[in-house]
């Protein structure tokens, strides 16, 4: 007798759903690839042989490790994508040799994980503490390059949950072998193309100066299972690059604010002081005039675009910017992102120089074609938070409207005048700091009074805007039936069995799912268990599992069995058992999706995830991750969208709408809040001012809650100003429910 309908399929054949989602994953990966440099070498010709090197050439990293991983059917490497595009690779021997080195290194790594797992309570801790380090390949020889018209070098990095990236060679910096290889390839008179296959930046400043034959650089992030096909599409012109950076890439790590005190670098994993305040990412670089290597919003194309500002239209609570975008190239169709930034009057409350105010992505434009887009600037994007007055305020003065296709290229196009101060919202005081510390200040006042005169001299148009106060949200607690306390406890904590996994494989009905609530109330109250699955890049489930034909019991799987497609702990084959297969799709990671700057695509991605949720009986998806990329060494940055809260909030809302369009499917936006460090992630205290908390770290969550009504919010593991986030009434009740009107779990 069957206990329940088991998830997955008894068939191994590729399904129509898999085919459809593979195509979407490929398109999303290509759209998220950022062309950082191109000196006329790309796209390449498929008729010309290439030489292909680097750790990610044949072992391309699809995504990060931990909850962000997906146990999908197969991954397409850069090598395979290039070969399937019909291109000849000159160094097949080098590729085969690297395969052997890789497999040997994986076996050694596996032995270490299994040994360390014997000495810790949670085997995942052993896994997180020992990320796999991609081995070096053999030295490149001249014969490897014989007949090659170009050389492609793929630099890959692995990072993930439970451990921050290291400020050392082979991680944030190039390894010795990578540097040696690139300088060797630079000696030959063929173009060299670098491909960065990493969830975050790798410092390139020196190598770009030393190796003049590096003619093109692609940032593919961690592009999911179809990454190799997407890279080939871009390399050979089947697709045109349209990605834009969602975070600033510095020339030097030391250029980031308070970089030497991040996480483990100052020896203190118990306390992390957010001394930069509101000056996070481009807000810091732009305000303090620090030139980055690649600016926020930057990304090239195979064509060129012209942006023409056509005016502002002011409405009750927003401003609409009209921008004409023209494909000024001759050969390629393409898409462009019109980005609008706002600068502030610098009297009164100290503010950053510029802030992303809105953006819009065009449809595909043919050469010579022009299209007008409208960018909405919400009035709250003009507001600052005053701790003294406990309010969001739009100050009196003149605001600059900057238009471009990146922060660095944005030009002053209009002025917006606000004739009187407007208090948009009054708030409660939350998360008080236990110990004061000095925050970064810009030490300049600015002069907003002369802006109108400057505008007249430069013929910059001036518009007036009257913001309006927002009505206070009246939170109404949903009606709840009264149940005995002993029945409510398993609803809150789940039906945990002593010694059972609470991570990765805690699910019973859906093997490999992150967890379930409880079955104990199903018969009594008809309240069924809610099934939850990890994976900001797709559902993370066990790829296959077995069910006893007589008892209908699911054979258990441990934590390690749910990781790395079962490589660490392969499934045991039982007699008289059926095997079920759960082939989920590994989409590009959060950062790669954010680099598309395409809310419509992310809604489509959300719909695809919901289809798989229904197929595999999952109710709550523990995603999207939307923490702010405060420092490039954070181990989980790949899961998160951006360093900017507006971009994060808009994209999270788009994903949420896609998932929750399907009845019975819900998202869990996470991690609420300040989950910006993985070393000692459950014990670190994020010490942050209320202003920085509200303007930077909560703002994206606020946008997502108000615009898309997510089903659930997951609190972060860390403390915020001395209180664990899950225990913070200020966060979970005052802010989320009373101020934002959150009605979910």
N, C-alpha and C positions, 0 to 999 in steps of 0.2 A: 504493500500500500504506500502510495506516494505521500510524503509529508507536505510537500509543496512543489510548485512548478520550478524546476531548476533553470537557472539562467544560462544563456549560451546555447550552442548548437552541438548536436552529435556529428555534424558534418564539418569537414575541414576545408571544403571548397571555398574559394573566394566568392563572397556574396556581392549582390548588386549594391548594397549599402556601402560595403568596403570600397568598391570601385568608385562610387560617387564621392565618398569622403577623401579618397586618395587624390582625386582631381582637385578638390577644394584645398587640401593640405598643400599641394604643389603650387597652386595659384597664390595662396596666402604666403607661402615661403618666398616666392619670387617677388611678390609685392613688398615684402618687408626687407629685402636686401637693399643695403645702402651703398651706393657707389661713392666712395670717399675721394678717389683720385682717378683721372683718366686723361692721359696725354695722347689721345688719338689712337690708342691701341685696341680698345674694345669698341664694338664686338669683334671677336676673332672669326676667322673663316673655318668652317667645318672641314674644308679640304686640306687645311694645313695641320701637320702633326704637332703635338705639343709634348713637353716633358712635364711630369706631374710629381711633386714631392711634398713632404711634410707629414706630420702625424695624422692630420685629418684627411689626407688624400683618399685612402681606402677605408679608414676607420673614422669617418666623419661623425662628430658628436651631435646627436639629434636633439638632446635636451639635458637638463640637469638631473641630479640624483636626489633620492628621497621621495617625498610626496609628490614632487613635480614630475616624476618619471611616468612613463606609460609602457606597459608590456605588450607592445604591438607585434604584428606578424613578422614584418621585415623592414629594414632600413635601406634606403638608397644612398650610397656613398657618392662623393664627388667623382671618384674614379668611374663607378658604374654609370653615373649620369652622363659623363663625357663619352664613355664607350657606346652607350645606347643612343647617343646623338650622332654616332657614325664617325667619330673622330679617332684618329690613330694616336696612341700613347707610345713614346719612344723608349721609355724606361720600365718595361714590364718586369724585368728582373729585379729592379729596386722595389717595386710594389710587392712582388712575391716574397722577397726577403723580409720586408717590413711585416707582412702577415705573420711570418714565423716568429719574429721578435715579439709581436703583439700578443700572440697566443701564449707564448712562454711567460710573458710578464703577467698576463691575466691569471694563469694557473698559480704563480707565486703569490699574487695578490689574494686570490681565493683562499689559499692555505693560511695566510696571515689573518684574514677575516675570521675564518672558522676557529683558529686557535684563540684569537682575542675574544671571540664571542663566548668562549667557555668561562671567561673570568669576569663577565659583566652581567648585570641583571637583565638588561634589555639588549638583545643582539644587535639592534639597530645602532646602538651607541658605538659598537665596534666598527660597524660599516661606515658611519658618519665620520669617525675619527681617522679613517684610513682611506681617503678617496684614491681611486685608481689614477696613477700617474702614467700618462702615455709615454712609451719608450721612444728613444731616439732611433732613427733609421741609420743605416750604414752611410759612410761618407759618399757623397756624390762624385761621380767620375765623368770625365769628358765623353766617354762612350755613351753614358746615359742621355746625353744631349744631342747625339748624332742625328741630324735630320730634323730637329725640332725648330719650328718657327717662333715659338714662345715657350717660356717656362712658367708654370703655375705652382705656387708654394702655399700650402694650406696649414695655417697655425691653429691648433685646436687646444681648448682648455675644458676641464671638467670641474664643476663646483656644485654645491648643493646644500641640503638641509643639515644643520648641526655643526657646520664648520665654515669659518670665513676664509676667503682667499688669502694667499700669502704674498707679502711684498718681497718676492724673491724671484730668482731666475727660474723659468719654467712655469711661472704663474703670471703675475702682473708684468714681469719683465720677460723678454725673450730668453730662452735657454741658450747655453753655450753652443749647442749643436745648431739650433735654429739660426743664430747669428752667423756662425761659420758657414752654414749652407747658403744663406742669402748673399753673403759677401763673395762666396765662390761663384754663385750664379751670376752675380753682377759683373764678373770679369768677361763674360761672353757677350757678344754683340747681338743679343736677341732680347726682346721685351720680357720683363719679369713682372708677373702679376701676383700680388699678395692677396690671400683670402683669409679673413679672420673668422674662425669658427669658435666663438666664445660667447658666454652669456654676459660678458662685460668687457671693458677696455683692456687692451694689452698695449703697453707703452711702446710707441713706434717712432718717437721724435728723432732719436739718434740714427736709426737704421734708414729712415727716409732721407736724411741728410747725407749719409755715407754711400748709399747705393743709388746712384743716379739712374740706373737702368730699371728701377721700380717704376714702371710706367702706369700702373693701375692698382688700386686697392679696393677690395670689396669687403664689406662687413656683412656676413651672412647670419650673424648671431648663432643661435642653435635652432635650426630650421625645421625640425620634425622629421618624420619618416621619409618624406619626399624631397628632402633637402638637396640631394645630389641631382635630381631632375631639375629642380628650380635653379640651381647654380648653372647647370648646362644651358638652360633656357636663357639666362642672362648673358653668360659668356659668349654665346654664339648668336645672340640677337633675336631669338625667338620671342623673348620678352624684353621690355625696355625698363631699366631701373626707375623706380619711383619712390623708394623708401627714403625716410628722413630720420635722423637721429632723434631719439626721445630722451637723451641725456648728453651732457657736455663731455667731450673727451679732452682732458688736459694735456698740455705738453709734458708736464712732469707730475708725478703723484703728489709731490710737495706743494703743488699749486692749489690743491683742494684745501678748504679751510680746516684748520686744526687737524690736519692729516696725521700728525705724529701721535695723536692721542686716541685714535680710533681703535676700538676693540682691544686686541692683545698687544698692540704696539707700545702702549705705555705701562704694560704690566698689571693693569687693573681691569679685571673682567667683571667686577661687582657694580661699578658705577660708570655710566657714560654721560658726560655733560655735553649737552647740545649747545655749545658756546657760540656757534655761528648764528643762532637764533633763526631769523627768517631768511638768512643769506645762504640758501641751499642751491647747489647746482648753478645754473646760469644766472640766478639772482646774485650770486657772489661774484662770478667772473665779470659780469656786465657792470655791476655797481663799482667794483674796485679796479676796473680797467685791466684785468688780467687776460691776456690773449690766449685762448685755448688752441689746441691743435685742430679740432673740429667743433664748431659751435652747435648749440642746441638747434634742432630743426633743419640741420644741414643735410644735403644729399643731392648728388648730381644725376643727370639723365644722359641718354644718347642724343637727345634733342635739347633745345633751349626754349625758354619761356620769357615772355614779357608780362609784367603786372602793371596795370594802370588803375589808380584809385579814382573812383567815379562819384564819391560822395557818401555822406552819412544821412541816415534817417533816424530821428530820435522818436522813441515810443515811450510808453508809460514806465516800463521797468527795464528797458534795454535800448541798445543802439544797434542799428543795422548798417554795416559797411558794405558798399557795393564795389566790387573789384573785377575788372576785365582781365582775363588771362588769355594770352595768345601764344600758340606754338609758333615760335619764330624760326624753328629749324626747317631743313629742307628734305630730310630723308625719313625721319621716324615719327610715328604717332606716339603720344605719351600723355601722362597725367601729371598735374602739378598741385601742390598744396599752398593755398593762399593763407598766410599766417599774419595775424594782427596782434601787435603788442601795444601796451599802454604805458606811458611814462607819467609820473605823478608830480604835482606841486610839492616841493620839498619843505615848505613851512609846516609847522605843527608836528604831527607824529612822524618819526623817521620812517622812510620807505625805501625799497629797492629802486633801482633806476628804471627798470622795465619789467613787465610781467606779461605772459601770454594771456591775451584777452579773448581769443577765439580763432577758429580756423575752418577752412572748407576745402575739400578735395574735388577737383574737376572730374568730369567724365574724360574718356580718352579723346584727345584732340588731334586731328590730322594736321600735317604741316600747313601753316598759314591760317588755321582755324582759330577763332576766338570765341570765348564763352564768358558770360558774366556770372559770378557767384556772389552770394550774400553771406557775410560772416556776422553772426550774432554776438554782440558784446553784452553779456549780462551785467546788470548794474553792480552786482556783488563783486565782479572782477575789478571794479574801481574802488572798492571799499578796503579799509584797513581796520584791524581790531584794536581797540583801546582797552588795555587792562585796567587803567585807572577809572574809566567810565563804564566798563563792562558792556561794550556795545560795538557793533559793526557800523562804521562811519564813512560816508563819502564826504571828504573835506571840500571846502570852498577852494576854488582855484582853477587853473588851466591844466588840462590833461593832454598829453601828446598821443596821437594815433599813428602808429608805425606799421607799414605794410611791406611785406617781403616774402621770400620763400625759405627764409631761415632768420634767426635772430640777428646774425651778423650782417645779413643783406638788407634788413628792414630799414626803410627810409621814412622820415617824418613826412606824413601826408596830410594831416589835419590837426586842428586843435579843438578840444571839447571843453567848454567852459561851464563850470557849476557855480552859480551865483551865490549860493548859500549852503552851509553845511547841512547834511541830512543824516539823521540817525536811522539806519535801515532796520536794525534789530537790537533789542536789549537781551542780554544773556545772564546766565547764572555764573558765579565764580566756580571754576572747576580745577581739580588736580593741583592744589597749591604746592609750590616747591618747599621742600623741607629745609634746604640750605640754599642761600642766595649765591649766585656766581655771576661774574661779569660777562655780559654778552657782547658780541662784536657790534661796533657802531661805525657808521660811515663818516661821522665828524664833518658834515657839510650841510648847509641849510638850503641851498638852491635859491632861485629868485623867480617865483611864478608871476610876479607883477609885470615883468617886461615881456612875457610871452606873447600877449596880444599885439604889441607893437612890432615884435620880431615877425609875427605872422603877416602883418601888413607889408613889411619890407620884402619878405620872401614870397609873397603871394600865396601863402598857405591858408586854405580856407578855415574859418572858425565857425563852430556850431555850438549852440546852447543845449544843455541837457538838465532836466529837473528830475532827479531820482525821487522815488517814492518809498515811504516806510512800508515794511512788510508787516502784514497782520500777524499777531502772535498765534502760534499753533496751539490749539487746545487738544492735548493728548487725552484720548478716551481709552481706558483699559478695556480690552475685549472681554465680553461676558464669558465666564468660565464655569463649567459645571463643577460641582463640589464632589471631590473624591477623597477617600481616606488618605492620610499622610503616607501610610505604608505603601499605597498604590502609586502615589506621586513620585516617590523616591526613585523607582526604576525608570520612570519617564525622564527624570532629570539626569541620572547617572548611567542609565543603560543596565542591562542585565548581565553584569560582569561575573564571569566564573573565575574563581581563584586560580592563578597561574596561567590563565589564558592571555593571548596577545591583546594588547590595547592599541596596537599600531599596525596599519598595513593589512593585516589579515584577521582583524577582529570580527569581520563580518561572518555570519553563519550561512545565511541563505545565498549570498553572492560571494563566493570565495575570492579573497584578495581585496574586497571592499574595505574601506577604512573602519567601518563600524556600523552598528545598528542601535536603535533605542532599546526596545524590549518586546518580547512576545508574551509576557506574563499577563497583559491586560486584553489580549485579543479575544479570548473566549468570554471574559467577564464583561467588558465594555465595548467590544468590537473596535478597539483601538489597536490597529496593526503596527508592527514595527516599521520604523522609517529606516531605509537603507541609505548609507552615505558612502560616497567614493571620492578619493583624492584626485588631484591632477589638473593644475591650471592649463596643461597642454593637451588635455583629454582625460578619459577615465582611466584610473590606475586600478586594474583588476588582475587577478591571476589569469595567465594566458590559457591555462587548461587545468582541469581538476577531475577527480573521479568520484563516482557515486556507486555504492554497493547495490547490486541489482535486487537482492533479497530484502535488506533492511531499509533501503533508500537513504542510508546515512552517507553524508559527505565526508570523504577522508580529509583529515585536518591538514592544514598547511601552516607552517611557522612563519615568523617574520621574514627570515632570510629567503624563504621560498617565494615570497611575494615581490622580491627585489631582483633587478637585473634579468628579467625574463626567466627566473628560476635557475640562473647560472650558479649561484652560491649554494642552492639546495634544490636539486632537480626533483621533480615529482616522482614518487615511488609508484611503480606499476603494480596494481592489485588484480588478482584473479577474480573473475565473476563481477567485474565492475564496468560501468559505462564511462567513457571519457567525454567530457563536455569542453567545448572550445569557446573562449571569449576574446575575439580579436577586435580590440579597440583601436582607434586611430590616434597616432601621435602627431598632433598638430604642432606648428611652431610654438616656441615658448612665449611667455607674456611680453617680453621685451621685443621680440621679433614681430609679434602682432602689433605692438604699439608703433613700431617703425613704419607701419603702413599708413598711419594717420587716417584710417578709413573706418569710421563707425559702421557703415553699411556692411563692410566685409566682416567686422567683428560680430554683428548681429547674425549674419549668415553662419559664422563659426559657432555661435551660441545655439542656433537651431540644429546644427549637425550634432553637437554634444547632446542636446536633448533627445534626438533620435536614438542615440546610443544608450542614453539613460533609460529610455522606454524599453529598448531591446534587452537590456541587461538588468531590468527591474530596479534601477537606482532612483531614489526619490530626491535626495539632496546631493548636489555636486559641491564639494568643498573648494570652491573657486568662484570667481577669479581672485588672485592675489593682487593687492593694490597698494602695498606699502610704497613709500617714497624711496627712491634710490639716493640715499643721503651720501653714501661713500661707495666708491667702485669696488671695495674689497668685501662688501657684504656677500656672503655665500649664496643667498637666495635672490639676489637682484634679478637673475634671469626670469624668475617667476613674476616679477613686478613690471608694471608698464613703463614708469618714467620717473624722473626727478621733479616733474611738474604736476601739481594736484589737479589742475583743470583737465589736462590731457588724460590723466589717470581716471578721473571721475567720469568724463564723457565716454571713454572706451569701456569702462566697467559697466556703465549704464547700457551701452549697446549690447554687450555680451549678455547681460541680465535679461534684456528684452527678448533676445533670441532664445535663450533657454526657457524662460517662463512663458513664452508664447505657446509652448506645449503644456497642456493641462497635466498637473501632477508632477511637474518638474520644477525644482527650485535651485537657486544658487545660494552660496554662502560666501559673501564678500569677507576678505580676511587680509591681514591679521590686525584687529582693532585694539591697539594702534602702536606705532613706534617699534615695529618688529624689524629693526635695522641692523641687528647684530646676531650672528649665529653662535659664536663662541659664548658659552654660558648663557644661552638664549632664555633659559627658564629662570635664571637668577639675576640677570643684569637689570639695574635700575636706570631707566632712561630719564635723566634729569633735564627737563625742558620747560621753558616759559609757557604760560598760557597762550600768549600771542602766537608763538611759533607753532604750538600744538594746534591751534585753531586754523591758522592761515596755511600751514604746510601739511601737517600730518593727519588732520581730520577732514580737511576740505574735500579731498577726493571722495571719502566715504559719504560726506554730506551730500555731494552731488548725486552719487549713486542712489542713496536712500530716497532723496526727494524726486528724482527723475525716473526711477525704474522700480521702486518698491521691492528690493530683494527679499527673498523668503527668509533668509537668516544672515546673521553676522557671527563670525568666529572671533573671539577675543584673542589677543596675542598672549604669549607665554610670559613675557617680561613684566617687570614692574614699571610704573610711570610715577615718578616723584614719590617713591616709597610704597606704592600700593600695586599689587598685581592687577593687571588689566581686568581679569575675570572677576575680581572682587571690588572693582571700582564702581560704586553707584553713580559717581559723577559721569563716567563714560557710558555705562550700559543703560542707565535710566535717565539721568538728567539730560545728557546731550542727545543720545540716540532716540529716546522716546519722547521726552518732554519738549525738547527744542526742535528736533527734526521730524517728529511724528512717526517714527519707525513702529510698525505693527507686527513685525515678524518675530522669529525665535532668536 
